[in-house]
């Protein structure tokens, strides 16, 4: 049991789980926009998520503890290095045009973790409300815009509506994390729950989800995708409404991040049924 817990914790802490969530959203986009499956792009996104998230999460820790890193962090660093090598390989396999479109989102990821103003030790993450906006924008860009561009799809209203919906959904997925972190975040880090309170944060998330539901019926796609979305919609509402500051260790980091994967699996099931 102890070995299983170590493996599971590594799976969470090394950002493998969140990478599967991003991968699932990417595959959902393929269904919604009827894009061809592109293994090179999908692996690029998966490995890029692991590399990017681990760089953001552990860069500061490594800087201060590089001479005596804990074994767990060392293992994550080694794992991230090999993921970066894989990322580099798959980056070589996809088109230059696609890579150029990823640059703004990569830059946002870097600025999210690295101070960008001369003489000011402040990242975008520490600017009020920008944390949730940047993460949602990057996820929406990588899981909707980039696969559409790579497939040569016209950036139509349909693509933009799907990207807006994805942005809203990711914002709501982030809220349980921000609610959990209220007791840990520095006073200077003004997240949504810290600014407006937990109860109003839940109401805001519910409003955003209702808007995403409206968008679902504006997006032109196959009708079989609606039922899986509704199931995902209600599951996300439940997890949002039950989110609190004192939540179980894996409530947000596993169960909330599992929801996009469940959505994709439901979509696969309904696709095969119809």
N, C-alpha and C positions, 0 to 999 in steps of 0.2 A: 504493500500500500504506500509506503514511504517513497519508493521508486516511482510509482505512478503519479504521486503528488508532485515530485520533482520534475517529471516530464511535463505534466500539465502546467505547472507554474512557468516552466521554460517556454512552453507553447504560448502562454499569455504574455509573459514579460518580453519575449523576443519578437513580439508584434506579428507572429504568424497568424493568430486569430483575426486580427484587424485586417491583415492582408487578404485573408479568405473573404472577409466582408466586402472589401473593395473589388475583389475578383468576382464575387456574386453580383454586385451592382453592374459591373462591366458586362457580364453575361446577360443580365436583365435588359440592358440597353440593346444588345444584339437582337433579342426577341422583339422588343418594342419597335425598333427601327428596321427590323428585318435585314440585319447586317450579316455578312459571312463570318464564320468563325475564323479567328486569326490567332493561332497559338503563339506566335512570336510576340505580338502585342500583349496578349493576356499574361504571358510569363514576364514580360517586361514590366507590366503594371504590378504584378504580384511581388516580384523581387524588389521593385522600386519602392513599394509601400514599406516593406521590411527595412530596407536601407534608410529611407527617409525618416520613418518613425523612430528607429533606434538612434539615428544621428541626433534628432531633436530631443529625445528623451534622455540620452545618456552622455551627450557631448560635454555638458557642464560637469557632470559627476566624474567623468574620465579625466577631465583637465585637472581636477583637484586631487585625484587619487590614482594617477597613472602609475606610480611606483609601487603601490600596494593595493591593486584592484581586488575586490572580492572575487572568489572563484566564479560565481554566477555571472557577474558582469564581464569577466574575462571571456567566458564561454559565449556570451551574447555578442561581444566584440568580434570574436573569431567567426562566429556564425554570420554576422553582418558583413564581414569582409568577403566571405565566399558568396554571399548573396549579391554583393556589389560586383564581383567578378561575373556572376551569371547575368546580372543586369547589363553590364557592359557588352557581353556577348549578344544578348537579344536586342540591345540598342543598335548594334551593327546590322541586325537583320531587318529592321524596319526602315521605312523611307525617311529621307532627310526632311521632307516637308512635315511629316508627323512629329519628328524630333523638334523642329522649330516651334511647332504649336505647343509643345510641352514646356518650353523655356520660361514663359511667364509664370506658370504654376510652380515650376522648380524654384524660380527666384523668390516667389512668395514663401515657399517652404523654408528656404535659407534665411530670409528676413524674419521669419517667425521665431527662429532660434538664435540669430546672431544680431547684436546691436548694430544699427544701421546709420546712426547719427554720430558724427564726429564729436567726441567729448561727452556723449550722453550714453550711459550704459543701459540702454532700453531697447527691447525687441518689440516687434509688432504684437507679440502675445501679451505684452504688458500695457498696451493701449486699450482703453475702455472699449468693450464690445467687439474689438477687432479679432480676438481669438476665434470666436465661433464663426464669424463671417469668413475669415481666411480659410479655416479648415473646411467649411461647407463649400466654398468656392473652388478650392483645390480638388475636393472629392467630385464635385459636379463636373468640373472641367476634365478631369482624368477619366471619369466613368461615362460621360456622355459626349462631350465635344471631341475629344481625341479619337475615340473609336469611329465616330462619324466622319471625321476628317480623313482618317486612315483608310476608310472604305470608299472614299471619294464621294461621300454623300453631300448633297447640297445643304448648306446651313439654313434650313427652312424654319418657318414658324413652329412646325412640329418639333424640330430638334431643340429650338429655344425654349418651348414650353416644357419639354422633358427635362432640360437642364435646370429650369427654374424649379420644377417639381423636385428634382433630385437635391437641389440646394436646400429647399425647405425641409425635406425629410432628414437630411444630414444634420441640419440645425437642431431638429427635435431629438435625433439620436444622441447629440452631444449634451443636451440639457440634463439628463440623469447623472452624467459625469460631473457637470458643473455643480449640481445640487450636492452630490457626494463631497466635492472638494471645498465647499464653503468653509468648513471648519479647518481646512489645511492651507488654503491660499492666503498669500500675503494681503494685507489691507490695501496695498497699492494695486493689486490685480483685481480690477472691477469687472467681474463676470456678471452675467444677467441675473442669477439668483442673488448675488450680493447687492446689486443695484435696486432690484424691485421686489425681492423676497421670493421665497419658495412657492407660496400659493399662487402668486401672480405669474411666476415662471411656468407653472403647470398650465395655467389658463392661456398664456401666450403660446405654449407648445400646442395646445388643443386647437387654437385659432389657426396656426400655421398648418396643422394637419388637415383641418377642414378645407383650407385653401388648396392644399395638395390634392385633396379628393375632387374638388371642382376641376382642377387641371387634368386629373386622370380622365375625366369625361370630355375634355376638350382635345386631348391628344388623340390624333387619328392613328389607330392601331387595331390589331385583331381583338375581337370581343372576348376571347377566352382569357385574356390577361386581367380582366376586371375583377373576377372572383378572387384570384390569388392576392391582388392588391387590397381588396376589402378585408381579407383575413389578416394580412400584414398590418393594415391600417388599425384594426381593432386591437391587435396584439401590442402595437406600439403605444396606443392610448393607455392600455393597462399598465405597461411598464413605466410610462411617463407619470401616470397618476400615483403609482406606488413608490416612486423615487423619493428618497429622503436622505438627510445628511448621514444618519447612521444606518447604512445598508450593508448587506453581506459583502464579503471580499470580492465575490465574482458577479455580483448583481449587474453592474455596468460593464466591467471588463470582459465578461463572458456572455451573459444572457442578453444584454441589450445589443451587443455587437453580433450576436448570433442571428438577430432578426432579419437582416438582409440576406443571410444564407438560407434561412427558412423561406423567405419570400421567393428566392430563386428556385429552391427545391419544389415549392408549391407550383410555381410557374412551369417547371419541367413536367410535373405530374399532370397538370391540366393540358399542357401542350400535347403530351402523348395520348391523353384520353380523347382529345378532340381530333 
